[in-house]
Structures are given as structure tokens and as C-alpha cells.
Amino acid sequence: MKKLLFFFALCLITSCNTTVQEPQADVPAGYLSTADGKSDAFDGDPANLDIIDKYLEAHNNKDLEAIFNIEADSTKQFGQFFVYGPRGEYLKGRETHKEFLSPWFEAANPNWNTYFSYSMKVDGQVGEWVINGHVLTQNVEGEEVKSYDVADFYIEDGKVGGFWVYTRAAVQPEE
């Protein structure tokens, strides 16, 4: 009986001893596929998340100067600052972006509420990326309209060099 109790005690002790595998820095978290092939993607600098949080906070505060100061004039990777909007808009340059935002802020009072953010580094690129998911709430013709957006922000030298926005309308499911 003592051997049986010893055996169960040993099983209990070893079953509680779980090993947590740490992510390895040299193992890619994903990849970016381009015309030149696939490039490995790794976890990026977490400080990039703060940059995007401050950038979206400046948008929520309608603070054009703060937005302008977080944006890069140009980057080594892409050249001049740019925005690819969700409806085919293409804005080139910080001034153009500022001119676009001002009337939109006034008319729609947009507000961003982030629900995920991830920083990544792609092999062969100078800067890093933050992929950010958020709910965008805005006023359209007197009605509150929400969309679920994902934005790919390119960051170089601590500044936003440009971004792409993809959107889906938030619709209530039929019951």
C-alpha cells in the first residue's frame, strides 16, 4: 500500500510540474509576402504600440498639431508620408493629411477605440509595423455609425511614416 501511495504522490507531483515554452527570438511570428517572395516577420518593439496609442489619442482629441508632430515627413522605406484610406483615398504628404482631417473632424466627429494592437518587424525593412484593430464611431448625417477597422501603420525612427486602413461596417446581426 505504501508503494501505491508513493506512486500516486509521484504522479501528482510530476503532473503539476508543467513547462512553459518561451517564444524564441529567432523563430518568425509570421511573414510578409511580396512580389519578391516571402520575408520573415518577428515581434517588433513594444514602444511602437505607445506611438500608435498616442497617435490615435491625438485623433480622438482632434489635435492636428499633435498628429502632425507624430508623423514623419518621409521614410527610407516609402518616401513621403502617405495614407491609403478604406474607400480608395490616397493622401500624399502630412499637409494633405492635415487638410483631409480638419473638415472630417468637424463634420463626423470620429472616435477610435482600439481593441488590439501588435508590433512587428519584417526582415529586410528599415522600420517596423503596428497592426491595429479599432472600432471607429462617427456621425454620418446625424446618425452614429460604427465600423471595424484594421490599420497597418509603418513606423520609422519613432514616427508614423504612413498607413493603410481596411474597414467593415458594424451591422447588427438579424435575429
PAVEX-779370 format. One line per 3 residues: number of its first residue (from 1); their letters; for each residue x, y, z of C-alpha. Coordinates in steps of 0.5 Angstrom, whole numbers, plus 2048, in hexadecimal, padded with zeros to 3 digits. Example, Ala and Ser with C-alpha at 12.3 -4.5 7.8 and 13.67 -1.06 7.14 Angstrom:
REM PAVEX-779370
1 = as = 819 7F7 810 ~ 81B 7FE 80E
***
This chain:
REM PAVEX-779370
1 = mkk = 800 800 800 ~ 806 805 802 ~ 809 804 7FB
4 = llf = 802 805 7F8 ~ 801 80C 7FC ~ 808 80D 7FA
7 = ffa = 807 80C 7F2 ~ 801 811 7F3 ~ 804 816 7F6
10 = lcl = 80A 816 7F1 ~ 805 816 7EB ~ 801 81C 7EF
13 = its = 808 820 7EF ~ 80A 81F 7E8 ~ 804 820 7E5
16 = cnt = 804 827 7E9 ~ 80B 829 7E6 ~ 809 82C 7DF
19 = tvq = 80E 82F 7DB ~ 80C 836 7D7 ~ 810 836 7D1
22 = epq = 812 83D 7D0 ~ 812 840 7C9 ~ 819 840 7C5
25 = adv = 81B 847 7C2 ~ 81E 843 7BC ~ 817 840 7BA
28 = pag = 813 844 7B6 ~ 80C 846 7B8 ~ 809 846 7B1
31 = yls = 80B 849 7AA ~ 80A 84E 7A5 ~ 809 84C 79E
34 = tad = 80B 851 798 ~ 80D 850 791 ~ 814 84F 793
37 = gks = 812 849 798 ~ 810 848 79F ~ 814 84C 7A4
40 = daf = 814 849 7AC ~ 810 84E 7B1 ~ 812 84E 7B8
43 = dgd = 80F 851 7BE ~ 811 859 7BE ~ 813 85E 7C3
46 = pan = 80D 85F 7C8 ~ 80F 866 7C8 ~ 80B 866 7C2
49 = ldi = 805 865 7C5 ~ 805 86B 7C9 ~ 807 86F 7C3
52 = idk = 800 86D 7C0 ~ 7FC 86E 7C6 ~ 7FF 875 7C7
55 = yle = 7FD 876 7BF ~ 7F6 873 7C0 ~ 7F5 877 7C6
58 = ahn = 7F7 87E 7C2 ~ 7F2 87C 7BD ~ 7ED 87B 7C3
61 = nkd = 7EF 882 7C5 ~ 7EE 885 7BE ~ 7F5 887 7C0
64 = lea = 7F8 889 7B9 ~ 7FF 88B 7BB ~ 800 885 7C0
67 = ifn = 7FE 881 7BA ~ 803 885 7B5 ~ 809 884 7BA
70 = iea = 808 87C 7BB ~ 808 87C 7B3 ~ 80F 87B 7AF
73 = dst = 810 880 7A9 ~ 813 87A 7A6 ~ 816 873 7A7
76 = kqf = 81B 86F 7A4 ~ 817 869 7A2 ~ 811 86D 79F
79 = gqf = 813 874 79E ~ 80E 87A 79F ~ 809 879 7A5
82 = fvy = 802 875 7A2 ~ 7FB 873 7A4 ~ 7F7 86D 7A0
85 = gpr = 7F0 86E 7A2 ~ 7EB 869 7A3 ~ 7E7 86C 79D
88 = gey = 7ED 86C 798 ~ 7EF 873 79A ~ 7F7 874 799
91 = lkg = 7FA 87A 79D ~ 801 87C 79C ~ 804 880 7A1
94 = ret = 803 883 7A8 ~ 800 889 7A6 ~ 7FB 886 7A1
97 = hke = 7F9 881 7A7 ~ 7F8 887 7AC ~ 7F4 88A 7A6
100 = fls = 7F0 884 7A6 ~ 7EF 883 7AD ~ 7EC 88A 7AF
103 = pwf = 7E6 88A 7AC ~ 7E5 883 7AD ~ 7E6 884 7B5
106 = eaa = 7E1 88A 7B4 ~ 7DB 886 7B0 ~ 7DC 87F 7B3
109 = npn = 7DF 880 7BA ~ 7E3 879 7B9 ~ 7E5 875 7BF
112 = wnt = 7EA 86F 7BF ~ 7E9 869 7C4 ~ 7EF 864 7C4
115 = yfs = 7ED 85D 7C5 ~ 7F4 85A 7C3 ~ 7FB 85C 7C1
118 = ysm = 801 858 7BF ~ 808 85B 7BD ~ 80C 857 7B8
121 = kvd = 813 858 7B5 ~ 814 855 7AE ~ 81A 852 7AB
124 = gqv = 81E 857 7A6 ~ 81A 85D 7A8 ~ 81C 863 7AC
127 = gew = 816 865 7B0 ~ 811 861 7B4 ~ 80A 860 7B4
130 = vin = 804 860 7B8 ~ 7FE 85D 7B6 ~ 7F8 860 7BA
133 = ghv = 7F0 85E 7BA ~ 7EB 863 7BD ~ 7E4 865 7BD
136 = ltq = 7E3 86C 7B9 ~ 7DD 86F 7BB ~ 7DB 875 7B7
139 = nve = 7D5 87A 7B6 ~ 7D2 879 7AF ~ 7CC 87D 7AD
142 = gee = 7CA 87E 7B4 ~ 7CB 876 7B6 ~ 7D0 873 7BA
145 = vks = 7D4 86E 7B5 ~ 7D9 869 7B7 ~ 7DE 865 7B3
148 = ydv = 7E3 860 7B5 ~ 7EA 862 7B2 ~ 7F1 85F 7B2
151 = adf = 7F6 863 7B0 ~ 7FD 862 7AE ~ 802 867 7B1
154 = yie = 809 868 7AF ~ 80E 86B 7B4 ~ 815 86D 7B2
157 = dgk = 819 871 7B7 ~ 814 871 7BC ~ 80F 875 7B7
160 = vgg = 809 872 7B3 ~ 80B 872 7AC ~ 804 870 7A9
163 = fwv = 7FF 86B 7AA ~ 7F9 867 7A6 ~ 7F2 867 7A9
166 = ytr = 7EE 861 7A8 ~ 7E6 861 7AA ~ 7E0 85D 7AB
169 = aav = 7D9 861 7AD ~ 7D7 85F 7B4 ~ 7D0 85C 7B3
172 = qpe = 7CB 858 7B8 ~ 7CA 851 7B6 ~ 7C3 84F 7B4
175 = e = 7BF 84B 7BA
***
